[in-house]
Amino acid sequence: MLVDSHCHLDFPDFQEERDAVVQRAREAGVGLMLTICTHVSRFAQVRAVAAAYPDVFCTVGIHPHHAADEFAHSGTDGLVALTRDPKVVGIGESGLDYFYDKSPRDLQQESFRRHIRACLETDLPIIVHTRDADADTIRILREEGAGTRLKGLLHCFSSSRQLAEEALEFGFHISFSGIVTFKKSDELRDVARIVPMDRLLVETDAPYLAPVPVRGKRNEPAFVAHTARLLAEVKGVAEAEMARASTANFLRLFDRVPAPVDATA
């Protein structure tokens, strides 16, 4: 089976056919989906989606784009309180986005630190969004997480080999989206080659970034199979081994998720 470790099933793109989207994912061999919170103020909607399906879990967090308008909701205590829901298995996505700079950088950084502190208090993994902010991302992770049991992943990885190596050294996992299948993503595929099989996850980031051969369409969890297939080719392993390893990695990192029967067989 496969896991879509990062999607946004609460987004309006899926509202009219969410049941069908989840069913297509199951038919494609996707046994678990993690729907990611981007606004704490909208957590109730995210939680409702996760509650509706036994194979969908969720996170709580604030995307760096919304760090300013959601700053009042980013307190560590409030984040921790929401993680008591059994469907919540991680914190994020949080991090830094200096490409769009939709929120002031100081607020992005403080929100990121608060999310990390909530992870340390709950022992839940952090889902990190980083774009054009490599140095500050690893610096903050080290400042807040050094000497701790902080765990997490860099999602939708599209950064430098150096950041990948530093994140791996820190003990983090790396998740690849459909970007790795794009024709001009040779450098990203080179990064994928150096990620150990026991640190690699796959995702869609649906509804965005549909992989080849469905690029240009609205993305959905079923399409994670295309990304996993490409990664298997890049790593020189069978598709079944990629499915087994990436699923095992997800269940080890997100250890609040109950493992389906024979999930990693």
C-alpha positions in Angstrom: 0.0 0.0 0.0 0.9 3.7 -0.4 0.4 6.7 1.9 -0.2 10.2 0.7 1.6 12.0 3.5 0.5 15.5 2.6 -2.8 16.6 1.0 -5.5 19.2 1.6 -8.8 17.4 1.4 -10.6 20.2 3.2 -9.9 22.7 0.4 -12.9 23.8 -1.7 -11.4 22.0 -4.8 -12.7 18.7 -3.3 -15.9 19.8 -1.7 -18.3 18.5 -4.4 -16.7 15.0 -4.7 -14.7 14.3 -1.7 -16.1 10.8 -1.2 -15.2 9.9 -4.8 -11.7 11.3 -4.4 -11.1 9.2 -1.3 -12.5 6.2 -3.0 -10.3 6.6 -6.0 -7.3 6.8 -3.7 -8.2 3.5 -2.1 -8.6 1.9 -5.5 -5.1 3.2 -6.4 -3.7 1.4 -3.4 -3.5 4.5 -1.1 -4.3 3.1 2.3 -3.7 6.3 4.4 -4.0 10.0 3.7 -2.8 12.9 5.9 -4.8 16.1 5.3 -2.8 19.1 6.4 -4.0 22.1 8.4 -2.9 25.5 7.1 -5.1 27.8 9.2 -5.7 27.0 12.9 -8.9 29.1 12.7 -10.2 26.5 10.2 -9.1 23.5 12.1 -12.7 22.4 12.7 -13.2 21.8 8.9 -9.9 19.9 8.7 -10.9 17.7 11.7 -14.3 17.1 10.2 -12.8 15.7 7.0 -10.5 13.4 9.0 -13.4 12.3 11.1 -15.4 11.3 8.1 -13.0 8.6 6.9 -11.2 5.9 8.9 -8.1 6.1 6.6 -7.7 9.9 6.8 -5.8 11.7 9.6 -4.9 15.3 10.1 -2.6 17.9 11.5 -2.9 21.2 13.2 -0.9 24.2 12.1 -0.4 27.5 10.3 1.2 27.8 6.9 3.9 30.5 6.8 1.7 32.4 4.2 -0.8 32.9 7.1 1.6 33.6 9.9 0.5 37.2 10.2 -3.3 36.9 10.0 -3.3 33.7 12.1 -0.6 34.9 14.6 -3.1 35.2 17.5 -3.9 31.5 17.0 -0.2 30.3 16.9 0.4 30.1 20.6 2.1 26.9 21.7 -0.5 26.1 24.4 -3.4 26.4 21.9 -1.7 24.2 19.4 -1.0 21.6 22.1 -4.6 21.6 23.2 -5.8 20.8 19.7 -3.4 17.9 19.4 -5.4 16.0 22.0 -7.8 15.0 19.4 -6.9 11.4 18.4 -7.2 12.2 14.7 -4.4 14.7 15.0 -1.1 13.0 14.3 1.3 15.9 13.5 1.9 19.6 13.8 2.1 21.9 10.7 2.5 22.7 8.1 4.7 25.5 9.4 8.0 27.0 8.4 9.3 29.8 6.2 8.4 31.0 2.7 10.7 33.8 1.5 9.7 33.3 -2.1 6.2 34.9 -1.7 6.8 36.7 1.6 3.1 36.8 2.3 3.8 37.3 6.0 6.6 39.3 7.5 9.6 37.2 8.1 9.9 37.8 11.8 6.3 36.6 12.3 7.0 33.5 10.1 10.0 32.7 12.3 8.2 33.2 15.6 5.3 31.1 14.4 7.7 28.4 13.3 9.4 28.4 16.7 6.0 28.1 18.4 5.1 25.1 16.3 8.4 23.4 17.1 7.9 24.0 20.8 4.4 22.4 20.5 6.0 19.4 18.9 8.5 19.0 21.7 5.7 19.2 24.3 3.6 16.6 22.5 6.3 14.4 20.9 4.5 14.8 17.6 6.4 15.4 14.3 6.5 18.7 12.6 5.7 19.2 8.9 8.0 21.8 7.5 7.3 24.1 4.6 10.4 25.9 3.3 11.0 27.9 0.2 14.0 30.2 -0.5 14.7 30.1 3.2 17.2 27.2 3.6 19.6 28.9 6.0 17.0 30.2 8.4 15.0 26.9 8.3 17.9 24.8 9.5 19.1 27.4 11.9 15.8 27.6 13.7 15.4 23.8 13.7 18.8 23.6 15.4 18.2 26.4 17.8 14.9 25.0 19.0 15.6 21.3 18.6 19.2 20.7 19.4 19.6 18.0 22.1 15.9 17.2 22.0 13.8 14.4 20.4 12.4 16.7 17.7 11.2 14.7 14.7 9.7 15.7 11.5 10.0 16.1 7.7 10.6 18.6 5.0 7.5 18.3 2.8 7.3 18.8 -0.9 11.0 19.0 -1.1 12.3 21.3 -3.8 15.4 22.8 -2.2 19.1 22.3 -2.4 21.1 19.2 -1.8 22.8 21.0 1.0 19.5 21.5 2.9 18.6 17.8 2.3 21.9 16.7 3.7 21.6 19.0 6.7 18.0 17.9 7.4 19.1 14.2 7.2 22.0 14.8 9.5 19.5 16.4 11.9 17.4 13.2 11.8 14.6 14.5 9.7 12.7 12.7 6.8 12.2 14.2 3.3 9.0 14.0 1.3 8.8 14.3 -2.4 5.8 15.5 -4.4 4.9 15.5 -8.1 7.6 18.1 -8.7 10.2 15.3 -8.8 8.5 13.9 -11.9 8.7 17.1 -13.9 10.9 17.1 -16.9 13.2 19.9 -15.6 13.6 18.4 -12.1 16.9 16.6 -12.8 18.6 18.3 -9.8 15.7 17.3 -7.5 16.0 13.7 -8.7 19.7 13.8 -7.9 18.7 14.8 -4.4 16.3 12.0 -4.2 19.1 9.6 -5.0 21.0 10.5 -1.8 18.0 10.2 0.5 18.2 6.9 2.4 15.3 4.6 1.8 14.4 4.7 5.5 14.0 8.5 5.4 11.9 9.0 2.3 8.1 9.8 2.1 5.8 10.5 -0.9 3.0 13.0 -1.1 0.7 14.8 -3.5 0.2 18.3 -1.9 -3.2 17.9 -3.6 -4.9 19.8 -5.1 -1.5 21.2 -6.3 1.4 19.9 -8.3 -0.1 16.9 -10.1 2.7 14.6 -11.3 3.5 13.4 -14.8 1.6 11.9 -16.6 -1.4 13.8 -15.2 0.4 17.2 -14.8 -2.0 20.1 -15.4 -4.9 18.4 -13.8 -6.2 19.0 -10.3 -4.1 16.8 -8.1 -5.6 14.2 -5.8 -4.3 11.4 -3.4 -4.6 8.6 -6.0 -1.9 10.3 -8.1 0.7 9.7 -5.4 1.2 6.3 -7.2 2.8 8.2 -10.1 5.3 9.9 -7.8 6.2 6.7 -6.0 6.7 4.9 -9.4 9.2 7.6 -10.5 11.0 7.5 -7.2 11.3 3.7 -7.4 13.0 4.2 -10.8 15.3 6.9 -9.4 16.3 4.7 -6.4 16.6 1.6 -8.5 14.1 -0.5 -6.6 10.9 -2.2 -7.4 7.6 -0.3 -7.0 6.6 -2.7 -4.2 9.7 -1.9 -2.3 9.1 1.8 -2.6 5.6 1.4 -1.4 6.7 -0.8 1.5 9.5 1.5 2.6 7.7 4.8 2.3 4.7 3.4 4.2 6.9 2.0 7.0 8.6 5.4 7.2 5.3 7.2 7.5 4.1 4.9 10.2 7.3 5.2 12.2 7.3 9.0 12.0 3.6 9.5 12.5 3.4 6.9 15.2 0.0 8.0 16.5 -1.5 6.5 13.3 -2.6 2.9 13.8 -1.0 0.7 11.2 -3.4 -1.1 8.9 -3.1 -4.8 8.7 -0.3 -5.8 6.4 0.5 -2.2 5.7 4.2 -2.8 5.2 4.2 -6.4 4.2 
